[in-house]
Amino acid sequence: MIMAEATISINDVQQNPDNETPSLTTTTDLSSINSTEINEPLAKRFKNQTTDKPRLLEERIGSILSCCICLDLSTLAMFQCVNGHLMCASCFNHLLADCKLKDEQTTCPNCRCEISKSNCIRNLAAEKTISELPIECHYCRQIFLRSEIKIHQTENCLDRPTICDYVLLGCPWNGSFHKLASHLIACQYPRKNGSELISTIQAHKKTYDEEKKCLETVVDLLSLNQISVSDLILKPFRTDDFVAKLYFETSRFTALQYQWQVRARINDNIPHPHTTVTRSLSYQLVLKSKVSQTIDLKFFILKGPHGDPANIPIQPIIYHFEFNQNNTETEYLKLPISSQECNRILSSSSISFRLLMVQLDKA
C-alpha cells in the first residue's frame, strides 16, 4: 500500500495571519509498493493470506512435470521443446497434426519456439520421476506408485471390474472382483442344458466363422500366381482452392504389370478438419495405365515396415474391385484406426504402409 506523510511547519502558521493555506510536504515510500497487492482485489488478497497451506512435495513436483497442454501427469512418453517445456506424446502428436491440417508452423504453446519431431526430444528423467509419484487407484482408492498402478488395477485390485467366468455361455453379470466367487456359486448358466444355450453358442460360432473365413481368404490369395507386395509412402500435398485442403499421394508404382497410385484424405474432405476431435484417414487405389480388359483385383493395406506409424496396428480389410477403362478409381476406403492413431500418423513427415494386391484368375 502507498504510505504518505504530510507535515505542516508551526512557523508557517504563525507567519500567515491571513489564514493562507500552509505548504504541504508529501513523502511517498515507493520501496514498500507491491504491484501484486495493488492489482489484486481485496477479497482475493485476504483469501490468499488466510488459506495458504504448505503443499506436499509430490504436488509441487507434479505441477512442474505436468504436460503444458493438458496439464496432466501422463504415463506416456514426455517430449520437450528446445526451451524445456514438457508435452505428453498424445498432446504432442495432436498439436503437430493440427498445424499440418492448418498448414501452419508448429510452435510450443508456452514459448512459441518452433517444434517438430526432429528438434524435440524425450525427457527420460521426467518420465522416470513421474513413474515414482503417487496416484490413487480408481477402484479401491488406495495410493500406489504410477509405475505400479497398471498392474494393480488389472490384476491385483479386489475392487476392479470383472465379468463372469461363464460369459461365453451368455451370463451378463459384471461387478467387483471380490464378488465374483459368491456369484459363481449362485450362477445358473453352468446348470443350463444344451437347448437353453444353443442360441448363445450359435452367436459365438458365427463370430468365429467370420474370423476363420477372413484368414482362409488371405491364405487362398497368397497362393495365387499374380500377387504383388508394394511398400509405399504417402506424401502430403495441398489443393489450389481458396481454402487449401490437405491430401496425400504416393508416387506412381508398378504392380502386376500396370501403373498405380494411392491417394488419401482426412475426414472425407469435410471443411476445417482441425476443429474436429474425431479424425479418420481414407485411401483410394487408382489405376494409371490404359487397359482394354477388366482387371479383377483384391487388395488390402497393412502397416509399413518403416517410419513412425510402423507400430500402429492396422486390421486388414480385403476389398474387391474390377478395374476397366471406365472404372479406374475405387471409392475412398476408411482405414480401421482410432483418432489418436490418426493424429500420430499425421504428425509424421510421411506415411509408410504396405499394399498387397492379388489379381484373380479368370474363371
Buried (B, 14 or more C-beta within 10 A) or exposed (E): EEEEEEEEEEEEEEEEEEEEEBEEEEEEEEEEEEEEEEEBEEEEBEEEEEEEEEEEEEEEBBEEBBBBBEEEBBBBBBBBBEEEBBBBBBBBBBBBBBBBBBEEEBBBBBEEEEBEBEEBEEBEEBBEBBBEBBBEBEBBEEEBEBBBBEEBBEEEBEBBEBEBBBBEBBBEBEBBBEBBEEBBEEBEBEEBEEEEBEEBEEEEEEEEEEEEEBEEEBEEBEEEEBBBEBEBBBEBEEEEEEEEBBBBBBEEBEBBEBEBBBBBBBBEEEEEBBEEEEBBBBBBBBBEBEEEEEBBBBBBBBBBEEBBBEEBEBEEEEEEBEBEEEEBEBEBBEBEBEBEBBBBBBBBBBBBBBBBBBBBEEE
